[in-house]
Amino acid sequence: MKILKWAMTRAGASPAPTLYVLRGSLRSRVGAGLAPALVIIVVTLASLLYLLIPAAGAARADGGAPNLAYISGTIKGISVVDISQKAVTNTFSLTGDPRTIYLSLDGRFLYVTQPQLDRVTALTARTGQSFCSLTVPGQPSLLAFDPGSNFLYAAGNAAANVTEFDPGNCAIKKTLKTSGPVYGMAVANIGTGANGNQLWVSVPDGLQIFDNRGLIASIAIPGGAQYVSIPPGVMVYVTTKSGRLYPVSLSNQQVLSPILSGGQFGPMDYDAQTDDIYVPDMLNKQVDVLNPIISTTSPLPAEPGHVIKLGVSPESIAITSDGQFGFIALAGGNVAMLDVPGKMVFDTLFVGGDPRFIITGLYPPLLGNTPTDVNFWSTVVNIAAYALIFVLLIVPAIFFLRRARVKQEKRER
């Protein structure tokens, strides 16, 4: 019953009254003989749900505090940091100079680019075991996820194309031709229209935008477009090799005046609570924090809103979805932990190697090491759920009908 109480609380229901009604129904309506069987079914179903979904108290990907940080480019390939323990708790051996990581929203699977091998590999986040991989030409170092199609995009700096693939089995779905090598990529989640979401790709002469129809727009960006970030709102942010950062209107593709200059900028991230954009500046050894731009009309907010001085070059940054912590990959093998509301670094962890990219997420569920396993256990849970509904609804109804028939026969006698 404790597991059932937890499952109902997680679903947002008030457990106590429901449990008392259920317990009373089991005793008074169904009888003591059936009650243990019902309890076993309830406990079994709740246990399966507990194993399939993240642990109690963990946050969903759309809010709350993530539990783990995955860092690529460390000594063995990937290091796993437990945020609450502030310590490296696991490492995954992976060759090929692993770069960008994508973590599935349930914290179950990792997808890692390996540019030296022209490969993207899918791993089980709990064990680090690979369950599929695909060959991507052009030394792939970039990944982007489209929540509308549930497909991933991979690309690199040595080929003029983007590969779209199915994260469930690494099957390539299609290849998008670009005007040059790809240096940055992000998906604009613009809704569920017939044309789907938009993929913004940076190439040497600017940005190219794709949707279900193919290439729909090209935007000139001076200085060599590089990393792209698209937080919720009205702006796309793109850095350049010449050391500038341009905002671009998501709606009409208008390029505004640069809001940062004189830096060497790395992969960006944003605070999902405030929409502030965090920009690693390797040249000036700091992180520039930008105020979100909410309109293309002047005046634009003064940028940066504030600066986090580091003294060491930051390679990339990740902000947790609750807006409480940040992780900064530093040259020299360290990762700085950032107190986001406090605007300060409060701890540093040594991970070794050359940290390149960081992503944060939930503790992985205990069951489901491959997409096939997940489908199997989901089927088991569905069958158990239908069995539970049958027992709770149909069996008591049959019992009442039989009891009423017995009473009627006694009266007729």
Residue, then its C-alpha position, 0 to 999 in steps of 0.5 A: m500500500k505504501i507503493l500505491k500511496w506513492a504512485m497516487t501522490r506522484a499523479g497528483a491525487s490525494p491518497a488517504p481517502t482513496l486508499y481508505v475507500l479501496r480498503g473498505s471496498l476490498r473488505s466489505r464488498v469483495g470479501a477477505g478472500l479476494a482482498p490479498a489478490l487485489v493488493i498483490i495486483v496493485v502492488t505489482l502494477a505500482s512496482l512496474l511503474y516505479l521501475l519504468i519511470p524515474a525515481a520518486g521525487a525526481a523532476r521531469a524534464d520540463g521542470g524541477a531539479p535534475n539529478l545527474a550531469y554527463i560530461s564528454g571529453t573526460i579521461k575515459g570518454i564520459s563522466v557522470v556527476d551526481i549533483s547532490q553528491k557533487a562527485v563523479t559517480n560513474t564513467f563510460s569508456l568511449t573512443g573517437d573524441p566524444r563531443t556533443i551529448y543528447l540525453s532523452l527526456d526521461g533520462r534513459f538514453l544517451y546519444v554521443t557524437q564521435p567525430q574521429l570515427d564518423r559515428v554517433t553512438a546510443l548508450t543506456a544511461r544507467t550502464g553505459q552500454s551501447f545498443c545502436s550506432l550509425t555512421v555520419p559523414g563529416q566528423p559529426s560533433l553536433l546533435a539536435f532533437d526535434p520533439g515534434s518528430n522525435f528524431l535526432y539530427a547529427a552534423g559536423n564541420a567536414a561535410a555539407n549535410v545534416t543526417e536525420f535519424d531515429p533514436g530508437n534504432c539509429a536508422i537514418k531517415k533522410t539527409l539534408k544538403t547544406s551550402g557548406p560544413v555545419y558549425g551549429m544546429a538547434v531546433a525551433n519548437i514552433g508548434t504542431g503545424a503541417n510543416g513541423n518544427q524548424l531546424w536552424v543550421s549554421v554554415p560558413d556564410g550564415l544560417q539555413i532553415f529547414d522544415n518538412r518541406g526542406l530548405i525554406a530560408s537562408i540568412a547571411i551572417p557576417g563573420g562565419a556563423q557558428y553556435v546556435s541557441i534557440p530559447p523559448g521566445v522570439m529570438v535565435y542567438v548565433t555566435t560567429k568565428s569573428g567573435r560576435l553574437y547576433p540575435v535573429s528574429l524567429s518570426n521574420q529572420q531579421v538579423l539585429s545588431p551584434i549584442l556581444s563582440g570581442g570574444q571567442f564563444g562556445p556552445m551556449d545554454y539558457d535558463a528555462q526559468t528566466d530565459d537568460i542566455y549563458v555564453p562561454d567566452m574562451l578568450n576572456k575566460q568568463v561566462d556572459v549572461l544575456n538578458p532575453i530579448i523580447s522584441t525586435t524594436s529598440p531599445l534592446p536590453a543592455e548586454p551582458g546582464h552580468v558576467i561570471k569571471l572564471g580565470v580559466s577558459p570555459e568550453s561549454i555550459a549547461i544550466t539545469s531545468d530548475g534554474q538553480f545550478g550550472f555546470i561549466a566545462l573548463a580547460g585543464g580537466n575541471v568542471a565548475m559548479l555554478d549557483v545560478p541565482g547567486k551568480m557565483v561558482f561554488d565548487t569545482l570538480f576534477v574530471g580529467g581529459d579535455p571536457r567538451f560538452i555537458i548535459t544534465g538530466l534525471y536518474p535513469p529508470l531501472l528497467g528498459n536498457t534499450p528501446t525494445d525493452v521499454n516497449f516490452w515493459s510498457t506492454v506489460v504495464n498496460i496488460a497489468a493495468y487492464a487486469l487491475i481494472f477488470v478485477l476492481l470493476i468487473v469482479p465486484a459487479i459479478f459478486f454483487l449480482r450473485r449476492a442479489r440473486v441469492k437474496q432474491e431466491k431466499r425471498e421467493r422461498 
